[in-house]
């Protein structure tokens, strides 16, 4: 009798254990199904997309910079800036080439196949007219009109705004340089065909102008970032670049350490090697360093609105 009761208790105990195991297995299956459903919902809602890889973020930043740069370049042609820059520069360069001026004879009296006239003319012209005109409204006008705040509320970083504005201004200058190729082509190819031109020094000269412009545009963008007035930005940029460029014209007559110091800081002194057809790596580093430092200060100036 006792053995029969023990057998019943053992059977009941085994049955309860089987039921508990079944319940545990069912709970495990429910948890797995719940995890799978949550995973599917995350994928459908794009939560994984928010954890974007680095290259995706970089590509998005490049697109933002390109969009701002194109917008900036288009704004030059929507206003009079592009036409003043291109038309005024081509007219002034033509005057410099073909007419006797107080300090230099016309190209026709030089009697050699060279573009030194043009490469001597451009640095000061860029410094006091073109670069200030191109950069004065880049940030100053947007700050005054309030459109800068609208731009920054979009999903773009401050650094992308600065870089996009800078590349748009640089593109405007590059278009100007491409337009000036009309002069050497007309003189040495068609219609005048004055003789063979050594394009090596010409290429070095254009490279020097591009590097000079990169540094100057960064200086102009810096001044445009610290004021809401286009006029103030224009004159600050023109004055600074005129000093940095102009002292180079007089550096050769200064002896000793003062002359070396002037040569070191002068934009024109660094540019002179390119003007003669030489590519100086130290000058390349100098121009790129000036551009980088000024862009960093412009970024900090733009970012400072968050601190006030």
PEMO-V601733 format. One record per run of one state. SS is the DSSP state (H for helix, E for strand, C for the rest). FROM is the first residue (numbers start at 0). TO is the last residue. Records with the same first field share a line. If there is no record, write none. Layout:
SS = FROM-TO + FROM-TO
This chain:
C = 0-0 + 45-45 + 50-52 + 78-79 + 98-99 + 101-102 + 104-105 + 110-114 + 135-138 + 145-145 + 153-156 + 188-197 + 225-228 + 253-254 + 265-265 + 275-279 + 306-307
H = 1-44 + 46-49 + 53-77 + 80-97 + 106-109 + 115-134 + 139-144 + 146-152 + 157-187 + 198-224 + 229-252 + 255-264 + 266-274 + 280-305
E = 100-100 + 103-103
